[in-house]
Amino acid sequence: MPPYKPSPATYRNVLACLSAFALVGGYYAATRPSGVGFRLPFSLHPLLMTIGFVGLMGSAHMTKKLGGYTNTKLHGYLASAGLTLSFGGLYAIWLNKENMGKEHIQSTHAYLGIVCLVGLVLPALAGLVFLHPDFGFDKTNKSYRTAHKWVGRLFTAGGWVSCVGGLD
């Protein structure tokens, strides 16, 4: 069975939903509990993580499904930007914990988030070194491509679960 390629309308609609959820959901999570408002550095954590994992990495996965040279490169740029913002979210919560004198990585949300964030570095590096369409060492290797796709999906999905788990 050939891989699914979304229509232009489906692609735009999915990206619009991912973007809206990332921005609205990220801001909503950043301003909880109700009435407290946006607090630095804490509020940057859910905002950056949601934009990174849901908005950018989700868009990267969908963009790759379109196929082709340009979309493959855009996939890498979007996923890398999502990874970078997510590391920014990690730094924000780390700084917040330091400022408050609290211990780090004390919840399932934290463990899952760290595992998924660090786990996504592997497919990012593999994509850059082996699969890049311009200079990848082994860009036609089906095994690398399959592993890159499924490891990326696994850790991105885990990040989405961690995002929801952080709301409790």
Disulfide bonds with the S-S distance in Angstrom:
none
